[in-house]
Amino acid sequence: MFDKVLIANRGEIALRVQRACKELGIATVAVHSTADADAMHVRLADESVCIGPPAASESYLNIPRLLAACEITGADAVHPGYGFLSENARFAEILEEHQITFIGPTSEHIRIMGDKITAKETAKSLGIPVVPGSAGEVTSETQALKIAKEMGFPVLVKATAGGGGRGMKVAHSALELGLALATARSEAKAAFGNDAVYIEKYLPKPRHIEIQVFGDGKGNAIYLGERDCSLQRRHQKILEEAPSPALNAAARKKIGETVSTAMQTLKYRGAGTVEFLFEDGEFYFIEMNTRLQVEHPVTEAITGIDLVLEQIRIASGAPLTYKQDQVTFSGHAIECRINAENARTFRPSPGQITYWHPPGGLGVRVDSGVYQGYRIPPYYDSLIGKLIVHGKTRNECMMRLRRALSEFVIDGIETTIPLFQDLVSQPDFVNGMYDIHWLEKYLQKP
């Protein structure tokens, strides 16, 4: 096991990783920008190192400064959390070159799954069903038009790199295709430094279903059920639940075994999430995230398995704690992403939290790195916390969620709590009858 882990992240995920390390008796190092000097994960770490000014490019994304922090503190492992450098293959390589363990997959697997075209080809070769689309990068409007006509409109133009909904544009006709290509390329170049795009068939009413997997890097892998992440705005998830209201036990088992078998063949190491679009009983692979997901707590709630602790154990060379027949699913869990944003316009709302009262009680969990008096900086993602509720049934979970939301008080800034209070009363959500386009259509209503 490791002696000291440096957490190369901030906010609630840094605190989440820190807690797992503490339970394992591992010392922790928090890194922070000048804007995060008073953050909770910095206060609670055994050691902390300032790695630069507020801009992420000069702090949390600055590999030489992170490496220096490891050397100064003697950290023998790094947990990247999610976002920032969590899926940067070169970062993983550099750490290994300096005999520092990257708590995550191998750089090879990060690289394979980081490029969506390569990931899709790899998934197909491993027997995972994929969305119909171009065989590789699309380099011209003429080529794009030929592919789109063969598949039939509408189509989705997607960046080969990155994520978070950037570099993704829908074209409903040949007239829209040229603009979709140009816009997707421009967004991808600005966000990821790579303007390569490809084309997929656009599914009209799919759900977003993802499978949580774990591998030991030696050919053993298990799946921990699915999460339904269909409530999205601009391709960004805002609420997740497990299990999905759309799947039955047979469908869950079939796709889970397909994915875990593929990960065994790949000899995948650590936590990973294989994401699908699900429509008319069919699964279509869209991408794989080679890291911990924001929504991992709902899986922890229904399985009772600490995913971060398992990440650390596997990275240290230990075998998987569980075999597939030891994984059981209990009840239902829902997570709401609490963002510092206006609940209708989604305008960011940085500033000082003047009052903070999180909910509690049986089956209620709040993951957050903020506190009363904390000033939310304007430089980073607006996620400030996650409300996770668990119940014996989906109906009990919904009732508990309504109650928890009514208790959650955050003053001084705007948050998305009112949006969730509204959503839990909507019949389509209550009945589980929604797809990835439902929320945007709902938000357009007066």
Stockholm file with secondary structure:
# STOCKHOLM 1.0

chainA/1-446         MFDKVLIANRGEIALRVQRACKELGIATVAVHSTADADAMHVRLADESVCIGPPAASESYLNIPRLLAACEITGADAVHPGYGFLSENARFAEILEEHQITFIGPTSEHIRIMGDKITAKETAKSLGIPVVPGSAGEVTSETQALKIAKEMGFPVLVKATAGGGGRGMKVAHSALELGLALATARSEAKAAFGNDAVYIEKYLPKPRHIEIQVFGDGKGNAIYLGERDCSLQRRHQKILEEAPSPALNAAARKKIGETVSTAMQTLKYRGAGTVEFLFEDGEFYFIEMNTRLQVEHPVTEAITGIDLVLEQIRIASGAPLTYKQDQVTFSGHAIECRINAENARTFRPSPGQITYWHPPGGLGVRVDSGVYQGYRIPPYYDSLIGKLIVHGKTRNECMMRLRRALSEFVIDGIETTIPLFQDLVSQPDFVNGMYDIHWLEKYLQKP
#=GR chainA/1-446 SS CCSEEEECCCHHHHHHHHHHHHHTTCEEEEEEEGGGTTCHHHHHSSEEEEEESSSGGGTTTCHHHHHHHHHHHTCCEEECCSSTTTTCHHHHHHHHHTTCEESSSCHHHHHHHHSHHHHHHHHHHTTCCBCCBCSSCBCCHHHHHHHHHHHCSCEEEEESSCCTTTTEEEESSHHHHHHHHHHHHHHHHHHHSCCCEEEEECCSSCEEEEEEEEEESSSCEEEEEEEEEEEEETTEEEEEEESCTTCCHHHHHHHHHHHHHHHHHHTCEEEEEEEEEEETTEEEEEEEECSCCTTHHHHHHHHCCCHHHHHHHHHTTCCCSCCGGGCCCCSEEEEEEEESBCTTTCCBCCEECSEEECCCSTTEEEEESCCTTCEECTTSCSEEEEEEEEESSHHHHHHHHHHHHHHCEEESSCCSHHHHHHHTTCHHHHTTCCCTTHHHHHHTCC
#=GC SS_cons         CCSEEEECCCHHHHHHHHHHHHHTTCEEEEEEEGGGTTCHHHHHSSEEEEEESSSGGGTTTCHHHHHHHHHHHTCCEEECCSSTTTTCHHHHHHHHHTTCEESSSCHHHHHHHHSHHHHHHHHHHTTCCBCCBCSSCBCCHHHHHHHHHHHCSCEEEEESSCCTTTTEEEESSHHHHHHHHHHHHHHHHHHHSCCCEEEEECCSSCEEEEEEEEEESSSCEEEEEEEEEEEEETTEEEEEEESCTTCCHHHHHHHHHHHHHHHHHHTCEEEEEEEEEEETTEEEEEEEECSCCTTHHHHHHHHCCCHHHHHHHHHTTCCCSCCGGGCCCCSEEEEEEEESBCTTTCCBCCEECSEEECCCSTTEEEEESCCTTCEECTTSCSEEEEEEEEESSHHHHHHHHHHHHHHCEEESSCCSHHHHHHHTTCHHHHTTCCCTTHHHHHHTCC
//
